[in-house]
Amino acid sequence: MKKFGEKLRFLRQRQGLSQRELGDMLDVSGSHIGKLEQGQKIPHATMILKIADIFGVCADKLMRDELEVN
C-alpha cells in the first residue's frame, strides 16, 4: 500500500475535489486526507471501501501497488 496516497491524490484531483471536500465526504478532516496522501496515515478497511465507492474504482486497485487506477 505504499502507493495508496499517490492514488488517492490522483483520484481526488481528477474529480476536482479539495482535501477538505473529500474529508467531508468521508467524515474526517482535510488534514487527515493530506496525511493519507503523504503516507503518514494508513486508512482502515471501511475508509478504503468508501473511497473506492466515491471514485468508482475497486478497492484492490487502491490497495495493491502493482495495480494502477485509471
PDB file of N, H, CA, C and O in Angstrom:
ATOM      1  N   MET A   1       0.810  -1.199   0.000  1.00  0.00           N
ATOM      2  CA  MET A   1       0.000   0.000   0.000  1.00  0.00           C
ATOM      3  C   MET A   1       0.852   1.262   0.000  1.00  0.00           C
ATOM      4  O   MET A   1       0.399   2.323   0.431  1.00  0.00           O
ATOM      5  N   LYS A   2       2.056   1.151  -0.472  1.00  0.00           N
ATOM      6  H   LYS A   2       2.424   0.290  -0.822  1.00  0.00           H
ATOM      7  CA  LYS A   2       2.932   2.317  -0.496  1.00  0.00           C
ATOM      8  C   LYS A   2       2.422   3.401  -1.442  1.00  0.00           C
ATOM      9  O   LYS A   2       2.679   4.585  -1.223  1.00  0.00           O
ATOM     10  N   LYS A   3       1.714   3.011  -2.475  1.00  0.00           N
ATOM     11  H   LYS A   3       1.506   2.049  -2.653  1.00  0.00           H
ATOM     12  CA  LYS A   3       1.225   3.967  -3.472  1.00  0.00           C
ATOM     13  C   LYS A   3      -0.193   4.462  -3.189  1.00  0.00           C
ATOM     14  O   LYS A   3      -0.747   5.225  -3.981  1.00  0.00           O
ATOM     15  N   PHE A   4      -0.782   4.041  -2.079  1.00  0.00           N
ATOM     16  H   PHE A   4      -0.332   3.421  -1.437  1.00  0.00           H
ATOM     17  CA  PHE A   4      -2.161   4.424  -1.780  1.00  0.00           C
ATOM     18  C   PHE A   4      -2.341   5.933  -1.813  1.00  0.00           C
ATOM     19  O   PHE A   4      -3.275   6.439  -2.436  1.00  0.00           O
ATOM     20  N   GLY A   5      -1.451   6.651  -1.144  1.00  0.00           N
ATOM     21  H   GLY A   5      -0.692   6.240  -0.638  1.00  0.00           H
ATOM     22  CA  GLY A   5      -1.555   8.104  -1.073  1.00  0.00           C
ATOM     23  C   GLY A   5      -1.487   8.768  -2.437  1.00  0.00           C
ATOM     24  O   GLY A   5      -2.242   9.698  -2.718  1.00  0.00           O
ATOM     25  N   GLU A   6      -0.581   8.291  -3.286  1.00  0.00           N
ATOM     26  H   GLU A   6       0.033   7.535  -3.058  1.00  0.00           H
ATOM     27  CA  GLU A   6      -0.460   8.831  -4.642  1.00  0.00           C
ATOM     28  C   GLU A   6      -1.755   8.602  -5.428  1.00  0.00           C
ATOM     29  O   GLU A   6      -2.230   9.485  -6.142  1.00  0.00           O
ATOM     30  N   LYS A   7      -2.299   7.425  -5.282  1.00  0.00           N
ATOM     31  H   LYS A   7      -1.913   6.708  -4.701  1.00  0.00           H
ATOM     32  CA  LYS A   7      -3.540   7.088  -5.990  1.00  0.00           C
ATOM     33  C   LYS A   7      -4.700   7.942  -5.483  1.00  0.00           C
ATOM     34  O   LYS A   7      -5.517   8.424  -6.266  1.00  0.00           O
ATOM     35  N   LEU A   8      -4.762   8.120  -4.171  1.00  0.00           N
ATOM     36  H   LEU A   8      -4.097   7.729  -3.534  1.00  0.00           H
ATOM     37  CA  LEU A   8      -5.822   8.931  -3.594  1.00  0.00           C
ATOM     38  C   LEU A   8      -5.730  10.369  -4.095  1.00  0.00           C
ATOM     39  O   LEU A   8      -6.741  10.963  -4.471  1.00  0.00           O
ATOM     40  N   ARG A   9      -4.523  10.929  -4.100  1.00  0.00           N
ATOM     41  H   ARG A   9      -3.702  10.447  -3.794  1.00  0.00           H
ATOM     42  CA  ARG A   9      -4.337  12.302  -4.581  1.00  0.00           C
ATOM     43  C   ARG A   9      -4.746  12.417  -6.049  1.00  0.00           C
ATOM     44  O   ARG A   9      -5.431  13.364  -6.434  1.00  0.00           O
ATOM     45  N   PHE A  10      -4.324  11.452  -6.863  1.00  0.00           N
ATOM     46  H   PHE A  10      -3.768  10.682  -6.550  1.00  0.00           H
ATOM     47  CA  PHE A  10      -4.667  11.456  -8.283  1.00  0.00           C
ATOM     48  C   PHE A  10      -6.181  11.450  -8.483  1.00  0.00           C
ATOM     49  O   PHE A  10      -6.712  12.254  -9.249  1.00  0.00           O
ATOM     50  N   LEU A  11      -6.870  10.549  -7.796  1.00  0.00           N
ATOM     51  H   LEU A  11      -6.439   9.896  -7.173  1.00  0.00           H
ATOM     52  CA  LEU A  11      -8.323  10.435  -7.938  1.00  0.00           C
ATOM     53  C   LEU A  11      -9.033  11.687  -7.439  1.00  0.00           C
ATOM     54  O   LEU A  11      -9.974  12.167  -8.070  1.00  0.00           O
ATOM     55  N   ARG A  12      -8.582  12.208  -6.315  1.00  0.00           N
ATOM     56  H   ARG A  12      -7.817  11.818  -5.802  1.00  0.00           H
ATOM     57  CA  ARG A  12      -9.204  13.406  -5.742  1.00  0.00           C
ATOM     58  C   ARG A  12      -9.044  14.601  -6.684  1.00  0.00           C
ATOM     59  O   ARG A  12     -10.003  15.325  -6.949  1.00  0.00           O
ATOM     60  N   GLN A  13      -7.835  14.798  -7.181  1.00  0.00           N
ATOM     61  H   GLN A  13      -7.055  14.210  -6.966  1.00  0.00           H
ATOM     62  CA  GLN A  13      -7.591  15.926  -8.075  1.00  0.00           C
ATOM     63  C   GLN A  13      -8.318  15.760  -9.404  1.00  0.00           C
ATOM     64  O   GLN A  13      -8.803  16.735  -9.977  1.00  0.00           O
ATOM     65  N   ARG A  14      -8.394  14.533  -9.890  1.00  0.00           N
ATOM     66  H   ARG A  14      -8.001  13.740  -9.424  1.00  0.00           H
ATOM     67  CA  ARG A  14      -9.101  14.281 -11.141  1.00  0.00           C
ATOM     68  C   ARG A  14     -10.573  14.673 -11.030  1.00  0.00           C
ATOM     69  O   ARG A  14     -11.170  15.129 -12.005  1.00  0.00           O
ATOM     70  N   GLN A  15     -11.155  14.498  -9.853  1.00  0.00           N
ATOM     71  H   GLN A  15     -10.670  14.127  -9.061  1.00  0.00           H
ATOM     72  CA  GLN A  15     -12.556  14.856  -9.617  1.00  0.00           C
ATOM     73  C   GLN A  15     -12.702  16.330  -9.241  1.00  0.00           C
ATOM     74  O   GLN A  15     -13.820  16.824  -9.097  1.00  0.00           O
ATOM     75  N   GLY A  16     -11.590  17.029  -9.082  1.00  0.00           N
ATOM     76  H   GLY A  16     -10.681  16.628  -9.199  1.00  0.00           H
ATOM     77  CA  GLY A  16     -11.641  18.437  -8.723  1.00  0.00           C
ATOM     78  C   GLY A  16     -12.051  18.689  -7.286  1.00  0.00           C
ATOM     79  O   GLY A  16     -12.631  19.730  -6.975  1.00  0.00           O
ATOM     80  N   LEU A  17     -11.755  17.747  -6.413  1.00  0.00           N
ATOM     81  H   LEU A  17     -11.285  16.902  -6.665  1.00  0.00           H
ATOM     82  CA  LEU A  17     -12.108  17.878  -5.003  1.00  0.00           C
ATOM     83  C   LEU A  17     -10.919  18.381  -4.194  1.00  0.00           C
ATOM     84  O   LEU A  17      -9.775  18.008  -4.453  1.00  0.00           O
ATOM     85  N   SER A  18     -11.201  19.225  -3.218  1.00  0.00           N
ATOM     86  H   SER A  18     -12.131  19.528  -3.008  1.00  0.00           H
ATOM     87  CA  SER A  18     -10.165  19.627  -2.273  1.00  0.00           C
ATOM     88  C   SER A  18     -10.041  18.535  -1.213  1.00  0.00           C
ATOM     89  O   SER A  18     -10.897  17.658  -1.101  1.00  0.00           O
ATOM     90  N   GLN A  19      -8.967  18.604  -0.442  1.00  0.00           N
ATOM     91  H   GLN A  19      -8.271  19.317  -0.532  1.00  0.00           H
ATOM     92  CA  GLN A  19      -8.818  17.651   0.651  1.00  0.00           C
ATOM     93  C   GLN A  19      -9.971  17.803   1.640  1.00  0.00           C
ATOM     94  O   GLN A  19     -10.476  16.814   2.171  1.00  0.00           O
ATOM     95  N   ARG A  20     -10.376  19.025   1.879  1.00  0.00           N
ATOM     96  H   ARG A  20      -9.966  19.829   1.447  1.00  0.00           H
ATOM     97  CA  ARG A  20     -11.482  19.268   2.812  1.00  0.00           C
ATOM     98  C   ARG A  20     -12.787  18.670   2.288  1.00  0.00           C
ATOM     99  O   ARG A  20     -13.538  18.053   3.042  1.00  0.00           O
ATOM    100  N   GLU A  21     -13.054  18.856   0.991  1.00  0.00           N
ATOM    101  H   GLU A  21     -12.444  19.358   0.378  1.00  0.00           H
ATOM    102  CA  GLU A  21     -14.293  18.315   0.414  1.00  0.00           C
ATOM    103  C   GLU A  21     -14.332  16.798   0.522  1.00  0.00           C
ATOM    104  O   GLU A  21     -15.354  16.219   0.890  1.00  0.00           O
ATOM    105  N   LEU A  22     -13.213  16.161   0.200  1.00  0.00           N
ATOM    106  H   LEU A  22     -12.383  16.632  -0.099  1.00  0.00           H
ATOM    107  CA  LEU A  22     -13.167  14.701   0.313  1.00  0.00           C
ATOM    108  C   LEU A  22     -13.281  14.287   1.772  1.00  0.00           C
ATOM    109  O   LEU A  22     -13.963  13.315   2.098  1.00  0.00           O
ATOM    110  N   GLY A  23     -12.618  15.022   2.642  1.00  0.00           N
ATOM    111  H   GLY A  23     -12.064  15.812   2.377  1.00  0.00           H
ATOM    112  CA  GLY A  23     -12.717  14.735   4.066  1.00  0.00           C
ATOM    113  C   GLY A  23     -14.158  14.801   4.557  1.00  0.00           C
ATOM    114  O   GLY A  23     -14.597  13.953   5.333  1.00  0.00           O
ATOM    115  N   ASP A  24     -14.892  15.816   4.099  1.00  0.00           N
ATOM    116  H   ASP A  24     -14.535  16.506   3.468  1.00  0.00           H
ATOM    117  CA  ASP A  24     -16.300  15.933   4.475  1.00  0.00           C
ATOM    118  C   ASP A  24     -17.100  14.719   4.008  1.00  0.00           C
ATOM    119  O   ASP A  24     -17.986  14.240   4.716  1.00  0.00           O
ATOM    120  N   MET A  25     -16.783  14.231   2.824  1.00  0.00           N
ATOM    121  H   MET A  25     -16.064  14.620   2.249  1.00  0.00           H
ATOM    122  CA  MET A  25     -17.487  13.060   2.289  1.00  0.00           C
ATOM    123  C   MET A  25     -17.189  11.802   3.110  1.00  0.00           C
ATOM    124  O   MET A  25     -18.007  10.886   3.189  1.00  0.00           O
ATOM    125  N   LEU A  26     -15.999  11.779   3.717  1.00  0.00           N
ATOM    126  H   LEU A  26     -15.334  12.523   3.653  1.00  0.00           H
ATOM    127  CA  LEU A  26     -15.566  10.606   4.479  1.00  0.00           C
ATOM    128  C   LEU A  26     -15.678  10.803   5.993  1.00  0.00           C
ATOM    129  O   LEU A  26     -15.278   9.935   6.768  1.00  0.00           O
ATOM    130  N   ASP A  27     -16.216  11.936   6.403  1.00  0.00           N
ATOM    131  H   ASP A  27     -16.541  12.642   5.774  1.00  0.00           H
ATOM    132  CA  ASP A  27     -16.354  12.255   7.833  1.00  0.00           C
ATOM    133  C   ASP A  27     -15.013  12.311   8.569  1.00  0.00           C
ATOM    134  O   ASP A  27     -14.896  11.868   9.712  1.00  0.00           O
ATOM    135  N   VAL A  28     -13.999  12.867   7.884  1.00  0.00           N
ATOM    136  H   VAL A  28     -14.094  13.227   6.955  1.00  0.00           H
ATOM    137  CA  VAL A  28     -12.703  13.125   8.509  1.00  0.00           C
ATOM    138  C   VAL A  28     -12.275  14.545   8.111  1.00  0.00           C
ATOM    139  O   VAL A  28     -12.916  15.178   7.273  1.00  0.00           O
ATOM    140  N   SER A  29     -11.211  15.026   8.703  1.00  0.00           N
ATOM    141  H   SER A  29     -10.690  14.512   9.384  1.00  0.00           H
ATOM    142  CA  SER A  29     -10.741  16.372   8.385  1.00  0.00           C
ATOM    143  C   SER A  29      -9.947  16.371   7.076  1.00  0.00           C
ATOM    144  O   SER A  29      -9.474  15.332   6.614  1.00  0.00           O
ATOM    145  N   GLY A  30      -9.817  17.550   6.503  1.00  0.00           N
ATOM    146  H   GLY A  30     -10.200  18.394   6.878  1.00  0.00           H
ATOM    147  CA  GLY A  30      -8.981  17.693   5.313  1.00  0.00           C
ATOM    148  C   GLY A  30      -7.531  17.366   5.608  1.00  0.00           C
ATOM    149  O   GLY A  30      -6.827  16.831   4.751  1.00  0.00           O
ATOM    150  N   SER A  31      -7.073  17.683   6.824  1.00  0.00           N
ATOM    151  H   SER A  31      -7.645  18.117   7.520  1.00  0.00           H
ATOM    152  CA  SER A  31      -5.685  17.364   7.177  1.00  0.00           C
ATOM    153  C   SER A  31      -5.478  15.850   7.279  1.00  0.00           C
ATOM    154  O   SER A  31      -4.382  15.354   7.019  1.00  0.00           O
ATOM    155  N   HIS A  32      -6.523  15.125   7.653  1.00  0.00           N
ATOM    156  H   HIS A  32      -7.413  15.528   7.865  1.00  0.00           H
ATOM    157  CA  HIS A  32      -6.434  13.658   7.680  1.00  0.00           C
ATOM    158  C   HIS A  32      -6.228  13.133   6.252  1.00  0.00           C
ATOM    159  O   HIS A  32      -5.430  12.222   6.031  1.00  0.00           O
ATOM    160  N   ILE A  33      -6.946  13.709   5.294  1.00  0.00           N
ATOM    161  H   ILE A  33      -7.595  14.449   5.473  1.00  0.00           H
ATOM    162  CA  ILE A  33      -6.772  13.315   3.895  1.00  0.00           C
ATOM    163  C   ILE A  33      -5.342  13.616   3.449  1.00  0.00           C
ATOM    164  O   ILE A  33      -4.711  12.803   2.773  1.00  0.00           O
ATOM    165  N   GLY A  34      -4.840  14.781   3.829  1.00  0.00           N
ATOM    166  H   GLY A  34      -5.352  15.441   4.377  1.00  0.00           H
ATOM    167  CA  GLY A  34      -3.460  15.134   3.499  1.00  0.00           C
ATOM    168  C   GLY A  34      -2.462  14.126   4.042  1.00  0.00           C
ATOM    169  O   GLY A  34      -1.504  13.766   3.358  1.00  0.00           O
ATOM    170  N   LYS A  35      -2.682  13.671   5.266  1.00  0.00           N
ATOM    171  H   LYS A  35      -3.460  13.964   5.822  1.00  0.00           H
ATOM    172  CA  LYS A  35      -1.790  12.678   5.867  1.00  0.00           C
ATOM    173  C   LYS A  35      -1.898  11.332   5.161  1.00  0.00           C
ATOM    174  O   LYS A  35      -0.903  10.621   5.023  1.00  0.00           O
ATOM    175  N   LEU A  36      -3.097  10.982   4.716  1.00  0.00           N
ATOM    176  H   LEU A  36      -3.905  11.560   4.829  1.00  0.00           H
ATOM    177  CA  LEU A  36      -3.253   9.753   3.931  1.00  0.00           C
ATOM    178  C   LEU A  36      -2.471   9.871   2.622  1.00  0.00           C
ATOM    179  O   LEU A  36      -1.766   8.945   2.222  1.00  0.00           O
ATOM    180  N   GLU A  37      -2.605  11.018   1.965  1.00  0.00           N
ATOM    181  H   GLU A  37      -3.177  11.771   2.290  1.00  0.00           H
ATOM    182  CA  GLU A  37      -1.932  11.224   0.685  1.00  0.00           C
ATOM    183  C   GLU A  37      -0.410  11.227   0.832  1.00  0.00           C
ATOM    184  O   GLU A  37       0.303  10.818  -0.085  1.00  0.00           O
ATOM    185  N   GLN A  38       0.084  11.682   1.969  1.00  0.00           N
ATOM    186  H   GLN A  38      -0.495  12.014   2.714  1.00  0.00           H
ATOM    187  CA  GLN A  38       1.529  11.732   2.215  1.00  0.00           C
ATOM    188  C   GLN A  38       2.077  10.432   2.791  1.00  0.00           C
ATOM    189  O   GLN A  38       3.284  10.307   3.001  1.00  0.00           O
ATOM    190  N   GLY A  39       1.209   9.473   3.045  1.00  0.00           N
ATOM    191  H   GLY A  39       0.229   9.575   2.874  1.00  0.00           H
ATOM    192  CA  GLY A  39       1.646   8.200   3.597  1.00  0.00           C
ATOM    193  C   GLY A  39       1.917   8.236   5.088  1.00  0.00           C
ATOM    194  O   GLY A  39       2.535   7.319   5.628  1.00  0.00           O
ATOM    195  N   GLN A  40       1.463   9.286   5.764  1.00  0.00           N
ATOM    196  H   GLN A  40       0.961  10.031   5.325  1.00  0.00           H
ATOM    197  CA  GLN A  40       1.671   9.397   7.206  1.00  0.00           C
ATOM    198  C   GLN A  40       0.615   8.639   7.995  1.00  0.00           C
ATOM    199  O   GLN A  40       0.813   8.340   9.172  1.00  0.00           O
ATOM    200  N   LYS A  41      -0.483   8.333   7.366  1.00  0.00           N
ATOM    201  H   LYS A  41      -0.644   8.576   6.410  1.00  0.00           H
ATOM    202  CA  LYS A  41      -1.555   7.545   7.984  1.00  0.00           C
ATOM    203  C   LYS A  41      -1.959   6.433   7.022  1.00  0.00           C
ATOM    204  O   LYS A  41      -1.851   6.571   5.804  1.00  0.00           O
ATOM    205  N   ILE A  42      -2.420   5.342   7.592  1.00  0.00           N
ATOM    206  H   ILE A  42      -2.508   5.230   8.582  1.00  0.00           H
ATOM    207  CA  ILE A  42      -2.912   4.214   6.807  1.00  0.00           C
ATOM    208  C   ILE A  42      -4.413   4.115   7.046  1.00  0.00           C
ATOM    209  O   ILE A  42      -4.850   4.094   8.196  1.00  0.00           O
ATOM    210  N   PRO A  43      -5.213   4.055   5.975  1.00  0.00           N
ATOM    211  CA  PRO A  43      -6.670   4.017   6.154  1.00  0.00           C
ATOM    212  C   PRO A  43      -7.141   2.647   6.643  1.00  0.00           C
ATOM    213  O   PRO A  43      -6.519   1.621   6.366  1.00  0.00           O
ATOM    214  N   HIS A  44      -8.243   2.661   7.367  1.00  0.00           N
ATOM    215  H   HIS A  44      -8.748   3.494   7.591  1.00  0.00           H
ATOM    216  CA  HIS A  44      -8.846   1.397   7.782  1.00  0.00           C
ATOM    217  C   HIS A  44      -9.708   0.861   6.632  1.00  0.00           C
ATOM    218  O   HIS A  44     -10.002   1.583   5.679  1.00  0.00           O
ATOM    219  N   ALA A  45     -10.099  -0.378   6.729  1.00  0.00           N
ATOM    220  H   ALA A  45      -9.860  -0.965   7.503  1.00  0.00           H
ATOM    221  CA  ALA A  45     -10.811  -1.060   5.642  1.00  0.00           C
ATOM    222  C   ALA A  45     -12.098  -0.345   5.242  1.00  0.00           C
ATOM    223  O   ALA A  45     -12.398  -0.232   4.053  1.00  0.00           O
ATOM    224  N   THR A  46     -12.849   0.131   6.208  1.00  0.00           N
ATOM    225  H   THR A  46     -12.605   0.039   7.174  1.00  0.00           H
ATOM    226  CA  THR A  46     -14.109   0.813   5.897  1.00  0.00           C
ATOM    227  C   THR A  46     -13.860   2.059   5.058  1.00  0.00           C
ATOM    228  O   THR A  46     -14.603   2.335   4.116  1.00  0.00           O
ATOM    229  N   MET A  47     -12.819   2.810   5.397  1.00  0.00           N
ATOM    230  H   MET A  47     -12.216   2.585   6.163  1.00  0.00           H
ATOM    231  CA  MET A  47     -12.499   4.016   4.640  1.00  0.00           C
ATOM    232  C   MET A  47     -12.064   3.664   3.214  1.00  0.00           C
ATOM    233  O   MET A  47     -12.440   4.353   2.266  1.00  0.00           O
ATOM    234  N   ILE A  48     -11.290   2.619   3.061  1.00  0.00           N
ATOM    235  H   ILE A  48     -10.984   2.059   3.831  1.00  0.00           H
ATOM    236  CA  ILE A  48     -10.857   2.196   1.722  1.00  0.00           C
ATOM    237  C   ILE A  48     -12.075   1.879   0.861  1.00  0.00           C
ATOM    238  O   ILE A  48     -12.133   2.264  -0.307  1.00  0.00           O
ATOM    239  N   LEU A  49     -13.038   1.182   1.435  1.00  0.00           N
ATOM    240  H   LEU A  49     -12.991   0.869   2.384  1.00  0.00           H
ATOM    241  CA  LEU A  49     -14.252   0.846   0.683  1.00  0.00           C
ATOM    242  C   LEU A  49     -15.052   2.091   0.314  1.00  0.00           C
ATOM    243  O   LEU A  49     -15.580   2.183  -0.794  1.00  0.00           O
ATOM    244  N   LYS A  50     -15.145   3.053   1.239  1.00  0.00           N
ATOM    245  H   LYS A  50     -14.716   2.978   2.139  1.00  0.00           H
ATOM    246  CA  LYS A  50     -15.855   4.303   0.943  1.00  0.00           C
ATOM    247  C   LYS A  50     -15.157   5.071  -0.177  1.00  0.00           C
ATOM    248  O   LYS A  50     -15.811   5.594  -1.079  1.00  0.00           O
ATOM    249  N   ILE A  51     -13.827   5.134  -0.114  1.00  0.00           N
ATOM    250  H   ILE A  51     -13.296   4.709   0.619  1.00  0.00           H
ATOM    251  CA  ILE A  51     -13.061   5.837  -1.150  1.00  0.00           C
ATOM    252  C   ILE A  51     -13.268   5.161  -2.497  1.00  0.00           C
ATOM    253  O   ILE A  51     -13.459   5.831  -3.511  1.00  0.00           O
ATOM    254  N   ALA A  52     -13.231   3.840  -2.506  1.00  0.00           N
ATOM    255  H   ALA A  52     -13.075   3.295  -1.682  1.00  0.00           H
ATOM    256  CA  ALA A  52     -13.450   3.097  -3.747  1.00  0.00           C
ATOM    257  C   ALA A  52     -14.824   3.412  -4.324  1.00  0.00           C
ATOM    258  O   ALA A  52     -14.957   3.595  -5.534  1.00  0.00           O
ATOM    259  N   ASP A  53     -15.838   3.478  -3.484  1.00  0.00           N
ATOM    260  H   ASP A  53     -15.729   3.330  -2.501  1.00  0.00           H
ATOM    261  CA  ASP A  53     -17.194   3.792  -3.937  1.00  0.00           C
ATOM    262  C   ASP A  53     -17.280   5.217  -4.472  1.00  0.00           C
ATOM    263  O   ASP A  53     -17.891   5.450  -5.515  1.00  0.00           O
ATOM    264  N   ILE A  54     -16.680   6.164  -3.775  1.00  0.00           N
ATOM    265  H   ILE A  54     -16.184   5.974  -2.928  1.00  0.00           H
ATOM    266  CA  ILE A  54     -16.730   7.568  -4.197  1.00  0.00           C
ATOM    267  C   ILE A  54     -16.128   7.746  -5.589  1.00  0.00           C
ATOM    268  O   ILE A  54     -16.671   8.472  -6.422  1.00  0.00           O
ATOM    269  N   PHE A  55     -15.004   7.077  -5.831  1.00  0.00           N
ATOM    270  H   PHE A  55     -14.563   6.487  -5.155  1.00  0.00           H
ATOM    271  CA  PHE A  55     -14.303   7.270  -7.099  1.00  0.00           C
ATOM    272  C   PHE A  55     -14.600   6.201  -8.144  1.00  0.00           C
ATOM    273  O   PHE A  55     -14.078   6.262  -9.257  1.00  0.00           O
ATOM    274  N   GLY A  56     -15.431   5.227  -7.797  1.00  0.00           N
ATOM    275  H   GLY A  56     -15.855   5.178  -6.893  1.00  0.00           H
ATOM    276  CA  GLY A  56     -15.823   4.210  -8.766  1.00  0.00           C
ATOM    277  C   GLY A  56     -14.686   3.301  -9.203  1.00  0.00           C
ATOM    278  O   GLY A  56     -14.593   2.921 -10.370  1.00  0.00           O
ATOM    279  N   VAL A  57     -13.819   2.956  -8.250  1.00  0.00           N
ATOM    280  H   VAL A  57     -13.895   3.265  -7.302  1.00  0.00           H
ATOM    281  CA  VAL A  57     -12.732   2.019  -8.533  1.00  0.00           C
ATOM    282  C   VAL A  57     -12.848   0.864  -7.547  1.00  0.00           C
ATOM    283  O   VAL A  57     -13.514   0.984  -6.519  1.00  0.00           O
ATOM    284  N   CYS A  58     -12.204  -0.246  -7.857  1.00  0.00           N
ATOM    285  H   CYS A  58     -11.663  -0.344  -8.692  1.00  0.00           H
ATOM    286  CA  CYS A  58     -12.249  -1.369  -6.918  1.00  0.00           C
ATOM    287  C   CYS A  58     -11.188  -1.158  -5.836  1.00  0.00           C
ATOM    288  O   CYS A  58     -10.142  -0.556  -6.081  1.00  0.00           O
ATOM    289  N   ALA A  59     -11.471  -1.654  -4.663  1.00  0.00           N
ATOM    290  H   ALA A  59     -12.321  -2.143  -4.463  1.00  0.00           H
ATOM    291  CA  ALA A  59     -10.569  -1.489  -3.527  1.00  0.00           C
ATOM    292  C   ALA A  59      -9.197  -2.099  -3.814  1.00  0.00           C
ATOM    293  O   ALA A  59      -8.184  -1.585  -3.340  1.00  0.00           O
ATOM    294  N   ASP A  60      -9.153  -3.176  -4.575  1.00  0.00           N
ATOM    295  H   ASP A  60      -9.976  -3.594  -4.960  1.00  0.00           H
ATOM    296  CA  ASP A  60      -7.874  -3.793  -4.940  1.00  0.00           C
ATOM    297  C   ASP A  60      -6.954  -2.798  -5.627  1.00  0.00           C
ATOM    298  O   ASP A  60      -5.755  -2.762  -5.352  1.00  0.00           O
ATOM    299  N   LYS A  61      -7.510  -1.997  -6.515  1.00  0.00           N
ATOM    300  H   LYS A  61      -8.484  -2.027  -6.738  1.00  0.00           H
ATOM    301  CA  LYS A  61      -6.679  -1.025  -7.243  1.00  0.00           C
ATOM    302  C   LYS A  61      -6.114   0.033  -6.310  1.00  0.00           C
ATOM    303  O   LYS A  61      -5.028   0.558  -6.555  1.00  0.00           O
ATOM    304  N   LEU A  62      -6.834   0.351  -5.250  1.00  0.00           N
ATOM    305  H   LEU A  62      -7.716  -0.075  -5.051  1.00  0.00           H
ATOM    306  CA  LEU A  62      -6.318   1.312  -4.278  1.00  0.00           C
ATOM    307  C   LEU A  62      -5.225   0.707  -3.410  1.00  0.00           C
ATOM    308  O   LEU A  62      -4.252   1.382  -3.072  1.00  0.00           O
ATOM    309  N   MET A  63      -5.380  -0.560  -3.047  1.00  0.00           N
ATOM    310  H   MET A  63      -6.170  -1.108  -3.321  1.00  0.00           H
ATOM    311  CA  MET A  63      -4.509  -1.172  -2.073  1.00  0.00           C
ATOM    312  C   MET A  63      -3.268  -1.825  -2.667  1.00  0.00           C
ATOM    313  O   MET A  63      -2.213  -1.833  -2.033  1.00  0.00           O
ATOM    314  N   ARG A  64      -3.377  -2.364  -3.860  1.00  0.00           N
ATOM    315  H   ARG A  64      -4.234  -2.357  -4.376  1.00  0.00           H
ATOM    316  CA  ARG A  64      -2.245  -3.096  -4.434  1.00  0.00           C
ATOM    317  C   ARG A  64      -1.359  -2.153  -5.246  1.00  0.00           C
ATOM    318  O   ARG A  64      -1.820  -1.508  -6.188  1.00  0.00           O
ATOM    319  N   ASP A  65      -0.092  -2.084  -4.871  1.00  0.00           N
ATOM    320  H   ASP A  65       0.283  -2.608  -4.106  1.00  0.00           H
ATOM    321  CA  ASP A  65       0.826  -1.171  -5.541  1.00  0.00           C
ATOM    322  C   ASP A  65       1.019  -1.486  -7.015  1.00  0.00           C
ATOM    323  O   ASP A  65       1.253  -0.582  -7.817  1.00  0.00           O
ATOM    324  N   GLU A  66       0.923  -2.757  -7.378  1.00  0.00           N
ATOM    325  H   GLU A  66       0.732  -3.492  -6.726  1.00  0.00           H
ATOM    326  CA  GLU A  66       1.168  -3.137  -8.777  1.00  0.00           C
ATOM    327  C   GLU A  66      -0.008  -2.807  -9.704  1.00  0.00           C
ATOM    328  O   GLU A  66       0.142  -2.856 -10.924  1.00  0.00           O
ATOM    329  N   LEU A  67      -1.167  -2.475  -9.144  1.00  0.00           N
ATOM    330  H   LEU A  67      -1.289  -2.436  -8.152  1.00  0.00           H
ATOM    331  CA  LEU A  67      -2.327  -2.136  -9.959  1.00  0.00           C
ATOM    332  C   LEU A  67      -2.467  -0.620 -10.029  1.00  0.00           C
ATOM    333  O   LEU A  67      -2.323   0.073  -9.022  1.00  0.00           O
ATOM    334  N   GLU A  68      -2.751  -0.111 -11.229  1.00  0.00           N
ATOM    335  H   GLU A  68      -2.868  -0.674 -12.047  1.00  0.00           H
ATOM    336  CA  GLU A  68      -2.923   1.321 -11.432  1.00  0.00           C
ATOM    337  C   GLU A  68      -4.405   1.679 -11.434  1.00  0.00           C
ATOM    338  O   GLU A  68      -5.248   0.850 -11.780  1.00  0.00           O
ATOM    339  N   VAL A  69      -4.722   2.913 -11.048  1.00  0.00           N
ATOM    340  H   VAL A  69      -4.038   3.586 -10.766  1.00  0.00           H
ATOM    341  CA  VAL A  69      -6.074   3.426 -11.163  1.00  0.00           C
ATOM    342  C   VAL A  69      -6.144   4.231 -12.462  1.00  0.00           C
ATOM    343  O   VAL A  69      -5.174   4.878 -12.858  1.00  0.00           O
ATOM    344  N   ASN A  70      -7.279   4.182 -13.101  1.00  0.00           N
ATOM    345  H   ASN A  70      -8.067   3.657 -12.779  1.00  0.00           H
ATOM    346  CA  ASN A  70      -7.423   4.899 -14.372  1.00  0.00           C
ATOM    347  C   ASN A  70      -8.288   6.099 -14.164  1.00  0.00           C
ATOM    348  O   ASN A  70      -8.541   6.848 -15.108  1.00  0.00           O
TER     349      ASN A  70
END
